[in-house]
Amino acid sequence: MSVKRVVDHSKLLVDESMTGNITSPSTNILYTDRVGYQLSWAGTPTGDFTVEVSNDETVWVELTLSVAVAAAGGADDAFIDVETAAKFVRLVYTVGSSTGTLQAHLTAKSISG
């Protein structure tokens, strides 16, 4: 019988200031298939969210998301769903102009046995 692996970082980022660039801590997602980031921000931030992956935590590569995720000057929520074979993943926010705070939650799980 196979075992499914689940990674749950219910509070990856809490009240993180969006006045500058943000890079979340990396998360080891080895033996998982899917990663989900739930984002919620308050204030009037503008900037772009991306996801980076790595197998060694030294070289990071930005993934191309199926839908671009951006803060557009007001409070909002977003969900980023990623399918990857990488060992590590992290969330990156690149500030445009911002006043606000970010909450980010991460869950990763294996879909296949």
N, C-alpha and C positions, 0 to 999 in steps of 0.2 A: 504494500500500500504506500502510495506517495504522500508526502507531507507538503502542504502549501506554506510558503513563508509570507509573513506579513510584517511590515515596518510601519509603526505609527508614531509620528512626531506631531501630536495634537497641537503643540504650541511651538512651532519652528521659529517664528518671529512674533514677539509681543510688543505692541506699542513702539515699533521701530520708527524713528524719525525719518521722514521722506525728504528732508532738506538737502540730502546728499545721496550719492550712490550707495546702494546696499548690496552686499553679497552674503547670502545665508551660509551657515555652516554646511559643509558637505555631509551627505548622508550615504552610508554604504547600503546599496540596494542589490547586492549580489544575490542571485537566485530568485529575483523577482522579475516580472514581465512588464508591469504597469506602475506608473507613478502619477499621483494626483496632487496638485497644489490647489488649496482653497485660499483665496486672497480676499481681504476686505480692507478698504482704506477709507479714512476720514479726512476732512479738510479740503484743500484745493490743489492737490498735486497734479503735475503733468510729467509724464515720463513713460518709459517702455520697460516691460518685463520680458525677460528671456530665461531660458533654462540652459545650463551648461552641464556637460558630462565629461567623465574622465575614467581611465582605468588605473591611474597611478597617483592621482591627486596633485600632480605637478603640471601636466599639460591639460588644459581645459578647452573644450570645443563647444561652441554655441550650436544648439539644435535649431533646425528650422521648424517653427510651430505651424500647425495647420491653420490656425487663426492667430493673428497678432493680438497681443494683450497690452493695453496701454491705459494709464490713468489720464483722463482728459479734462482735469480741472474741477472735479467734484467728487464727492463720496461715491463709492461704488463697490461692487463685488465681482469676482471673476473666478473661473476654474480652469486650470491648465492640466490637460490629460496627456501623458507622455508614454509612449511605448519605446523601450530602449533595451539594449543588451549591455550597456555600460555598467561598471561596478560602483561608480559614485555619481551623484547628481547634486546640483545646487541651483538656487534661484538667484537671479540678478535683476536689480532695478537700476536703470540708468535715468538719472534725474534730468528733467527739462527745466522746470522751475517749480518749486514745491513748498507747500506748507501742509503738513499732514502727518498721519501715523498709519503704519501698515501692520496688519495681523496676517500671518501665513501659517497654514497647517499643511502637513504632508502625510500622505498614506501611500505605501507601496505594497504590492502583493503579486503573488504568482498566479497566473490564470491557468496555465497548463500544469499538469501534475508533474 
